[in-house]
Amino acid sequence: MQSRFTHRFDLSTPIALAPMAQVSGGALAAACARAGALGLLGGVYGELPWLQTQHALALRLLTDDTPALKRVGCGFISWKLAEDASALDWLLDQAHTPAALMLSFGDPRPYTARLAKRGVPLICQIQRLEQLPWCLEAGAAVIVAQGAEAGGHGMSGVQARASISLVPEMADALATQSPSTLLLAAGGIADGRGLAAALMLGADGVLMGTRLWASAESLAASGAVSAALLANGDDTARSSVFDVLRRKSWPAEFDFRALRNRLHREWDSRINELRAAPDSARADYDAGVAAQDFERAHVTVGEAVGLLRDAPSAVELIERITKQAEALMR
Ligand SMILES: Cc1cc2nc3c(=O)[nH]c(=O)nc-3n(C[C@H](O)[C@H](O)[C@H](O)COP(=O)(O)O)c2cc1C
């Protein structure tokens, strides 16, 4: 399966692992890179010790595989970097050159000079056409068009777009404004049908979160994965409930897709009440996390949860998805 994306990053399949917070650790990024995909570590909120540990693990797991080592990169959240960019600075000071750095949710422009100095390609994840000029100004090598089906954070409410029209519209915009910039589709892609469809819509590849979240190398809690395997796409929803419960101050334009569990159902229609007096709900949530009770703790998955039947190794998943897409495209 070759595309402009595989050629640009020396991959054998046009798949990138999403840099999922606390999930895309060294083992998962290394497994994806070994399978021929782009392995992005979840640097995310910029927790330096976590990144140092997981980065070292990925490098150690790939000491015998130089091509795979070159497929390991990282992702950060732009609005969080504005508060503290020490993890990004640390990463760019390491001997290993990241394959790429992905920035999501905010203005990427303040960080591009540092990336360019180190020769690291920039990947920008966006949700609307109107965000494209920032990314092109920042010199993005790759745009990720993230639809509202996606697991985790994305554009909220009236601003959210569905992938089926966002991806081709973004492809058309890039064709006229910046033809050398590549495009990945994200949101709802969990099998070869999704990969083939994304390529047909004009993407050069896909960024996958939910599917690889349920894999042997993922750092997702096993109880959360068991709950997800019993769910279908109807069981997820976007809201800010878990951001309030987790004490995360996300900008208002973004919210968060996860399984609708007891706490979510209790608060999603009363979000202002929750914001005004969060203490007892937070205590309930914290107790749920401590007890690994996923009727209270969050399970971060997208609508593609309905396509998950198992949690095998990432190598097996990537092979399976690539083969299915190849067969369909033939
Ligand atoms: C568990 C989980 C955590 C995520 N964390 C992040 C994150 O920290 N930073 C980020 O840019 N995107 C994050 N995302 C969103 C992904 O980048 C991507 O857009 C999404 O997973 C694609 O949709 P899918 O889940 O249907 O594959 C997360 C997604 C999931 C499922």
The ligand as a Gaussian input file, in Angstrom:
#p B3LYP/6-31G(d) Opt

LIG

0 1
 C       -7.845000       7.464000      23.871000
 C       -7.626000       8.627000      22.945000
 C       -6.805000       9.654000      23.368000
 C       -6.536000      10.707000      22.497000
 N       -5.659000      11.665000      22.900000
 C       -5.276000      12.602000      22.007000
 C       -4.281000      13.511000      22.361000
 O       -3.795000      13.489000      23.488000
 N       -3.860000      14.416000      21.441000
 C       -4.400000      14.442000      20.185000
 O       -3.967000      15.240000      19.373000
 N       -5.403000      13.612000      19.841000
 C       -5.840000      12.690000      20.714000
 N       -6.826000      11.830000      20.362000
 C       -7.507000      11.996000      19.053000
 C       -6.680000      11.381000      17.947000
 O       -5.598000      12.221000      17.608000
 C       -7.480000      11.112000      16.662000
 O       -7.999000      12.303000      16.136000
 C       -8.637000      10.148000      16.857000
 O       -8.286000       9.074000      17.654000
 C       -9.124000       9.639000      15.510000
 O      -10.364000       9.021000      15.598000
 P      -10.579000       7.480000      16.011000
 O      -10.420000       7.462000      17.498000
 O      -11.941000       7.188000      15.550000
 O       -9.510000       6.683000      15.320000
 C       -7.150000      10.766000      21.217000
 C       -7.986000       9.731000      20.821000
 C       -8.252000       8.673000      21.669000
 C       -9.165000       7.563000      21.196000

